[in-house]
Amino acid sequence: MAKFLCIIALLASPFFTLANTNAIYKCMKDNKVVFSHSVCPQEFRQHKIEYGLGVTTEVDSDKREIKHDPLQALLKKQTISKEKLLQLLDAEIYRLKQENSYFEILRASEVQKLDRKRFWQTKSVDDPSYGVELKEINQRFDDLIQNNASVMEMLKQHKLKIIAESAPEEDEKMSK
């Protein structure tokens, strides 16, 4: 059984790079379970495992599903519903907030590493080289965080614009 799973993993590995990254499929046949980024073959039962915004869900999805990428829809000049667009904007804003939190963690780690280096080189806190390196670290992370903050602000403004545009349409529907 282990050989079978290894063989399937090796055969399927080239397809992992081309696969959809937000969903994993749990393929089951008899007592064998294989995880894949692509849809399971017809002879397998499948469960779809999705991860988004910190929540993992597993759904029995034996029916085959064709995923529509919102970016591809825009490139093909198809329309996305305003609700879906607002949801995508919220998801991107959330992701950028998470990324800023991650940058703060990385900054603290790099400052800690710099402090250890300074300690082992028996330099004082007033040492000019320590100050320069600390300033570079802080500047780099401040720039990354500021860049994300400006993108979040732009996305929030775009979201407010979409909400403002959809409000008159909803008022017209209500009056009819």
C-alpha positions in Angstrom: 0.0 0.0 0.0 2.8 2.4 0.8 4.4 1.6 -2.6 1.1 2.4 -4.3 0.9 5.8 -2.5 4.5 6.6 -3.3 4.0 5.7 -7.0 0.9 7.9 -7.2 2.7 10.8 -5.5 5.6 10.5 -7.9 3.4 10.3 -10.9 1.3 13.2 -9.8 4.1 15.5 -8.7 4.5 17.3 -12.1 0.9 18.3 -11.9 1.2 19.8 -8.4 2.9 22.9 -9.8 0.1 23.5 -12.3 -2.7 23.0 -9.8 -5.0 25.3 -8.0 -3.4 26.3 -4.7 -6.5 27.2 -2.7 -8.1 23.7 -2.7 -6.8 20.2 -2.1 -8.6 17.1 -3.1 -8.7 14.0 -0.9 -9.0 11.1 -3.3 -10.3 7.8 -1.8 -10.6 4.4 -3.4 -11.0 1.2 -1.3 -8.8 1.8 1.8 -6.4 4.1 0.0 -6.3 7.9 0.4 -4.3 10.3 -1.8 -4.2 14.1 -1.5 -4.0 16.1 -4.7 -4.1 19.7 -5.9 -6.1 18.6 -9.0 -9.4 17.0 -9.3 -9.4 13.2 -8.6 -9.7 10.6 -11.4 -13.2 9.3 -12.0 -12.6 6.0 -10.2 -11.9 7.8 -6.9 -14.3 9.4 -4.5 -13.3 12.9 -3.6 -13.5 15.4 -0.8 -12.6 18.9 -1.4 -10.5 20.6 1.3 -10.3 24.4 1.2 -8.3 26.8 3.3 -9.3 30.5 3.4 -9.0 33.2 6.0 -7.7 30.8 8.6 -10.6 28.3 8.2 -10.3 24.9 6.8 -13.4 23.2 5.4 -13.8 19.7 3.9 -16.7 19.0 1.6 -17.7 15.7 0.0 -17.5 16.8 -3.6 -17.8 13.8 -5.8 -19.3 16.0 -8.5 -16.7 17.6 -10.7 -16.4 21.4 -10.4 -14.9 23.8 -12.8 -13.3 26.7 -10.9 -13.8 30.2 -12.4 -10.9 32.5 -11.6 -12.0 36.1 -11.1 -8.9 37.4 -12.8 -9.4 35.3 -15.8 -13.0 36.5 -16.0 -11.8 40.1 -16.0 -9.2 39.4 -18.6 -11.9 37.8 -20.8 -14.0 40.9 -20.2 -16.7 39.0 -18.3 -18.3 40.5 -15.4 -18.0 39.7 -11.7 -20.9 40.4 -9.4 -20.5 43.3 -7.1 -20.9 41.0 -4.1 -18.1 38.8 -5.3 -15.9 41.8 -6.0 -16.5 43.2 -2.5 -15.7 39.8 -1.1 -12.4 39.6 -3.0 -11.5 43.1 -1.9 -12.2 42.2 1.7 -10.1 39.1 1.4 -7.2 41.1 -0.1 -7.4 43.7 2.7 -7.3 40.9 5.3 -4.3 39.3 3.6 -2.4 42.5 3.6 -3.2 43.0 7.3 -1.9 39.5 8.0 1.2 40.3 5.9 1.9 43.4 8.0 1.6 41.4 11.1 4.1 38.9 9.6 6.5 41.8 8.8 6.4 42.9 12.4 7.3 39.4 13.5 10.2 39.3 11.0 11.4 42.7 12.1 11.5 41.6 15.8 13.4 38.4 14.7 16.0 40.4 12.7 16.4 42.9 15.6 16.9 40.0 18.0 19.5 38.5 15.6 21.3 41.8 15.4 21.3 42.1 19.2 22.8 38.6 19.6 25.4 39.5 17.0 26.2 42.7 18.9 26.4 40.9 22.2 28.8 38.2 20.9 31.0 40.9 19.2 31.0 42.7 22.6 29.8 46.0 21.1 27.8 48.5 23.0 24.3 49.7 22.1 25.9 53.1 21.2 28.2 51.5 18.5 27.6 53.3 15.2 27.6 50.1 13.1 24.8 48.7 15.3 22.8 51.9 14.9 23.2 51.8 11.1 22.1 48.2 10.8 19.2 48.7 13.2 18.1 51.7 11.1 18.3 49.7 7.9 16.2 46.9 9.3 13.6 49.3 10.6 13.5 51.3 7.3 13.1 48.2 5.2 10.2 46.9 7.3 8.6 50.4 7.6 8.7 50.7 3.8 7.0 47.3 3.3 4.3 48.0 5.9 3.7 51.5 4.5 3.4 50.1 1.0 0.8 47.6 2.2 -1.0 50.3 4.1 -1.3 52.4 1.0 -2.6 49.5 -1.0 -5.1 48.7 1.7 -6.3 52.4 1.7 -6.6 52.2 -2.1 -8.6 49.0 -1.9 -10.9 50.5 0.9 -11.5 53.5 -1.3 -12.4 51.3 -4.2 -14.7 49.2 -2.0 -16.5 52.4 -0.8 -16.9 53.5 -4.4 -18.4 50.2 -5.4 -20.8 50.3 -2.4 -21.8 53.9 -3.3 -22.4 52.9 -6.9 -24.5 50.0 -5.9 -26.7 51.9 -3.4 -28.6 53.9 -6.1 -29.2 50.7 -8.0 -30.7 49.1 -4.9 -32.9 52.1 -4.3 -34.2 51.9 -7.8 -35.0 48.2 -7.4 -36.8 49.0 -4.1 -38.9 51.8 -5.6 -40.2 49.5 -8.5 
